[in-house]
Amino acid sequence: MKLESRVPNNESKLARLAGLCLFALATLCSTASSLQAQPFGGWGIYSRPPQGFLEVPHSQALNPTGEITIEGWVNVRDPGACSTIIGKGFQSAWWVGICGTSLRSYLRGAGSGRTGGELAGGWNHFAVTYDGVRRLHYINGELANSWLEGDSLTTNSQPVRIGSDVDFEGFTVEGTINEIRLWDVPRSTLQLRETINESISSPRPGLVASWSGFGTDLVGPHDASVVGSVPGLTFPVTSDPCTTTATSLCLHDRFVISGNWRTGSDSGQAMVAPITTVQSGIFWFFNPTNWEVMVKVLNGCASTNHWWLFSAATTNVFYRLEVFDQLDGVNKVYFNYPGPPAPAVTDTMALATCP
C-alpha cells in the first residue's frame, strides 16, 4: 500500500508518560545482550500490529517552516508497506520511517517522499536535514543521499507521534526507538557527529525537542503521552566479570569493547590481538600482525567522576567502536569516518558509572 493512500483516523490519548515506568523488564532483558550498540538509557519497544505509540500534542514549535533536522537512534525493521519511526502527518507535514531497509522522509506532505540510506542490522543513528535548498539523509553520521529542492516546509495542527503517524495509522516499525531530536535548523555533518554519542539534556540553539526513549522531552515542554502500551527496556547489568574473546575485549572485568570496520564493499568484525592488560588492548582488522586500534579505559573517577576512554589508531578506514559497562548497563559508541587518518579519542567524560 502506498503511503499517500492512507487517511487519518482519530485516536484518544489513553495514558500519561508516568504509566510507562511500570514495564516488564523481566521478560525482555534476555534479548538485550544482542542490542549493545545504543548509547543512551532505556528505550521504547514497538511492534506491528501496534501495541501503542507516543504522542506529543501539537505546538507551533513542532512545525519548522524553513529549515529542519530530525535525528535519532533506532533498531527497527519494516514488516512491509513502509513503517513509521516518527511523524506529524505525512500528507501535510513531515514524516520519517523505513521502507524495506531504506530510510524514507516526507517534509512537505504527500508527494515529497525521498528514500536513501540503509537502516539494517542493529542500532543505527539516522538524520534528515533540510536547509531550504537541499534535503540530506545521514546514517551513523555519514551522508547517504541528497536532493536539491528549494520549497518551504509545510505545516499542520496534528500531534507528533513516535512509532505512528496520524495519516498512516497501524504501520508501526518493529523494534526500538530512542533519543529522537527535532531541530529548526539544518545540522551540519560535523554537528551531527559531535553529538551522535551524547545524550542532550539541556537546551541548545535550534533544538526544539529531545525525546528520551520513554517520551520525556529532555530540553523543553513537549513531553509525550502513551497511547496504548509501549513496553520499555534497558541493558541488563551483571556483577560477574567479563572475559576477553576473539572479538571482544574485557577491561577492568566490567567493560566489554567490540567493533567493526568497513572499506569499500568489504567489512568485518574487529579482532582482539593477543596482547591485553587490565586496562588496555589492541584490535586488528585485516591481519593479526597488522594492528589497527589501541584502546584503554582508565579510572578517572577521582578527577572527573567518570571512567575515561582513550584510543589511538593506525588506519583511515571506517570503524565503529562500542564500549559497554556491564556492571551499570551503559553503552557508548565511537565512530571513525573514512578518509583522513583516524584521530585519537581522549574522552575523559566517557562513562558516568563510578566507582
C-alpha positions in Angstrom: 0.0 0.0 0.0 1.4 3.4 -1.0 2.0 5.8 1.8 -0.1 8.5 0.0 -3.2 6.4 0.1 -3.8 6.4 3.9 -6.4 8.6 5.6 -6.0 9.7 9.2 -8.2 8.3 12.0 -8.7 9.9 15.4 -7.1 8.2 18.4 -7.8 9.1 22.0 -5.0 9.8 24.5 -5.1 7.0 27.0 -2.2 7.5 29.4 0.4 9.9 30.6 4.1 9.2 30.4 4.3 8.2 34.1 2.4 5.0 33.3 5.3 3.8 31.2 7.6 3.4 34.2 6.0 0.1 35.0 7.2 -2.2 32.3 8.1 -5.9 32.1 11.9 -5.9 32.2 12.0 -9.5 33.5 10.7 -10.9 30.2 12.7 -8.7 28.0 16.2 -8.5 29.4 17.2 -11.8 27.9 17.3 -10.1 24.5 19.3 -7.1 25.5 22.7 -8.6 25.2 22.4 -8.6 21.4 21.5 -4.9 21.4 24.6 -3.4 22.8 25.1 -0.6 20.2 22.8 2.1 21.6 24.5 4.7 23.6 21.8 6.1 26.0 19.4 4.9 28.7 16.2 2.9 28.2 14.1 2.8 25.1 10.6 2.0 23.9 9.7 -1.2 22.0 7.3 -1.1 19.1 5.5 -3.8 17.2 3.0 -4.5 14.4 0.1 -4.9 14.9 0.7 -1.8 17.1 0.5 -2.1 20.8 0.9 1.6 21.1 2.9 4.7 20.4 4.0 8.0 22.0 2.0 11.2 21.2 3.1 14.8 21.6 0.4 17.5 21.5 0.6 19.9 18.6 2.7 23.0 19.1 3.7 25.6 16.5 7.3 24.9 17.6 7.0 21.4 16.2 6.2 22.9 12.7 9.6 24.3 11.4 8.9 26.2 8.3 12.2 27.0 6.7 14.8 24.5 8.0 14.7 21.3 9.9 16.7 18.3 11.3 15.1 15.1 12.6 17.5 12.6 14.1 17.6 9.6 16.4 18.8 6.1 17.3 16.7 3.2 16.1 17.0 -0.6 15.9 14.0 -1.3 13.6 12.7 -3.4 10.8 9.8 -2.8 8.3 7.2 -5.6 8.3 6.0 -4.3 4.9 4.4 -1.4 3.2 6.8 1.1 4.9 6.7 1.8 8.7 6.7 4.9 10.8 9.5 6.0 13.1 8.2 9.5 13.8 5.6 11.6 12.0 3.5 14.7 12.1 1.1 13.8 9.3 2.9 12.8 6.1 0.1 14.1 3.9 0.5 17.7 5.1 3.8 18.0 7.1 6.7 15.8 7.9 7.4 12.0 8.5 10.4 9.7 8.8 10.3 6.0 8.5 11.7 2.9 6.9 10.7 1.2 3.7 12.2 -2.2 3.3 15.6 -1.4 4.8 15.8 2.2 3.4 15.4 5.5 5.3 12.5 7.5 3.9 11.3 11.0 4.7 8.5 13.4 3.9 9.0 17.2 4.6 6.2 18.9 2.6 3.3 16.5 2.8 2.2 13.9 0.3 4.3 13.6 -2.9 7.5 14.8 -1.2 8.9 11.4 -0.2 12.6 10.7 -0.6 14.4 7.4 0.0 18.1 6.9 0.7 20.3 5.3 3.3 20.1 1.8 4.8 18.8 1.1 8.3 19.7 -2.6 8.6 21.5 -4.6 11.3 21.2 -3.5 14.9 21.2 0.0 16.3 21.8 2.9 13.8 21.7 6.6 14.0 19.7 8.4 11.3 19.3 12.1 10.4 17.2 14.0 7.9 18.2 17.7 7.4 16.8 20.4 5.1 18.4 23.9 4.7 15.8 25.4 2.4 17.7 24.2 -0.7 18.9 20.6 -0.1 17.5 17.6 1.8 20.1 15.3 3.2 19.8 11.8 4.6 22.5 10.5 7.0 23.2 7.1 8.5 25.6 6.9 11.5 26.9 10.4 10.7 27.7 9.6 7.0 25.9 11.3 4.2 23.7 8.7 2.4 21.9 10.8 -0.2 21.0 14.4 -1.1 18.4 16.1 -3.2 18.0 19.7 -4.5 14.6 21.0 -3.6 14.1 24.6 -2.5 10.5 24.8 -1.3 9.2 25.9 2.1 8.2 23.2 4.6 4.5 22.6 5.0 2.8 22.6 8.4 -0.4 21.3 10.2 -2.0 21.2 13.6 -1.7 17.4 14.1 0.2 15.9 17.0 3.7 14.4 16.6 3.7 10.6 17.1 6.7 8.4 17.8 6.1 5.0 16.4 3.0 6.1 14.5 1.5 8.9 12.3 -2.0 10.3 12.1 -2.0 9.8 8.3 -0.5 6.3 8.4 -2.0 4.5 11.4 -1.2 0.9 12.0 2.0 0.9 10.1 4.4 0.9 13.0 8.0 -0.2 12.9 9.0 -3.4 14.7 11.9 -2.7 17.1 13.2 0.0 19.3 13.5 3.8 19.1 15.5 6.2 21.3 16.7 9.8 21.7 14.7 11.4 18.8 15.6 15.1 18.3 13.8 17.8 16.4 15.7 20.9 15.4 14.5 24.0 13.5 18.0 24.4 11.9 19.9 22.2 9.4 22.6 20.4 11.4 25.9 20.0 9.6 27.8 16.8 9.2 30.3 17.9 11.9 27.5 18.9 14.3 25.7 15.6 13.9 29.0 13.7 14.5 29.8 15.8 17.6 26.7 14.7 19.5 26.0 11.3 17.9 27.1 9.5 21.0 26.0 12.1 23.6 22.6 12.4 25.3 21.4 16.0 25.1 19.5 17.0 28.2 19.8 20.8 28.2 18.6 23.5 25.7 20.8 24.3 22.7 20.3 26.8 19.9 17.8 25.4 17.4 16.9 22.3 19.4 13.1 22.1 19.7 12.8 18.8 21.5 14.9 15.9 22.5 12.7 12.9 23.4 14.1 10.1 25.5 13.2 6.5 24.7 10.2 6.9 27.1 8.9 10.1 25.6 10.1 12.8 28.0 11.3 16.0 26.3 14.7 16.4 27.9 15.0 20.1 26.9 11.6 21.6 26.8 7.8 21.3 27.3 7.0 18.8 24.6 6.5 15.6 26.6 4.8 12.6 25.0 1.8 10.6 26.3 1.5 6.9 25.9 -1.3 5.8 23.6 -2.0 2.1 24.2 1.1 0.3 25.6 4.7 0.9 24.8 6.9 -1.6 26.8 10.4 -0.4 27.7 13.8 -2.0 28.0 17.3 -1.2 29.3 20.5 -3.1 29.1 20.9 -5.8 31.7 23.5 -5.5 34.4 25.7 -8.1 36.0 28.4 -8.2 38.7 30.0 -11.2 37.0 33.4 -10.3 35.5 33.6 -10.3 31.7 36.0 -12.3 29.6 38.1 -11.3 26.6 37.2 -13.3 23.4 38.4 -13.2 19.8 36.0 -10.3 19.0 35.5 -8.6 22.4 38.0 -7.0 24.8 37.3 -7.2 28.5 38.9 -4.4 30.6 38.7 -3.9 34.4 36.5 -7.1 34.5 33.5 -4.9 33.5 34.0 -3.0 30.2 33.2 -5.1 27.1 34.7 -3.4 24.0 34.0 -4.5 20.4 33.9 -3.1 16.9 33.5 -3.5 13.2 35.2 -1.9 10.2 34.3 -1.2 6.6 36.4 -0.3 3.5 34.6 0.0 0.1 32.4 -3.1 -0.1 34.4 -5.1 2.4 33.6 -5.2 6.1 34.1 -7.3 9.2 34.5 -7.5 12.9 37.4 -6.1 14.8 39.5 -8.9 16.2 41.4 -8.8 19.5 45.2 -9.0 19.3 46.8 -11.4 21.9 48.3 -8.5 23.8 46.0 -7.2 26.5 46.2 -5.8 30.1 43.7 -5.0 32.7 43.1 -1.6 31.3 44.1 -1.7 27.6 44.1 -3.8 24.5 44.6 -3.8 20.7 42.3 -4.7 17.7 43.3 -5.8 14.2 41.1 -5.8 11.1 42.8 -7.5 8.1 45.7 -9.5 9.5 46.7 -10.4 13.1 50.2 -8.9 12.6 48.7 -5.6 11.3 47.3 -3.9 14.4 44.7 -1.1 13.8 43.3 0.4 17.1 44.6 0.5 20.6 42.0 1.1 23.3 42.3 1.8 27.0 39.8 2.5 29.8 41.1 4.4 32.8 39.5 5.1 36.2 39.2 8.8 36.3 36.5 8.9 39.0 38.7 10.8 41.4 39.2 13.6 38.8 36.0 13.8 36.7 33.7 11.3 38.3 33.8 9.4 35.0 35.7 6.5 33.5 38.0 7.7 30.7 38.2 6.2 27.2 41.3 6.7 25.1 42.1 5.2 21.7 44.7 5.6 19.1 44.6 4.2 15.5 46.9 3.5 12.6 44.1 3.4 10.0 42.0 5.7 7.8 39.1 3.3 7.2 35.6 3.5 8.8 35.3 1.7 12.1 32.7 1.7 14.9 33.8 1.0 18.5 31.4 0.1 21.2 32.1 0.3 24.9 29.6 -1.4 27.3 29.8 -1.2 31.0 28.1 -4.4 32.0 28.1 -3.5 35.7 25.9 -0.5 35.1 24.2 -1.3 31.8 25.6 1.7 30.0 26.9 1.7 26.4 28.8 4.2 24.3 29.6 4.2 20.6 32.5 5.9 18.8 32.8 6.3 15.0 35.8 6.9 12.8 34.9 8.2 9.4 36.9 7.1 6.2 39.4 9.3 4.6 41.9 11.1 6.8 43.9 9.3 9.4 41.8 8.4 12.4 42.1 11.0 15.2 42.9 9.9 18.8 40.0 9.7 21.2 40.6 11.3 24.6 37.2 11.1 26.3 37.5 12.0 29.9 33.7 12.1 30.3 33.1 8.7 28.7 31.1 6.8 31.3 29.5 8.2 34.4 29.4 4.9 36.1 31.7 5.4 39.0 33.0 3.8 41.1 
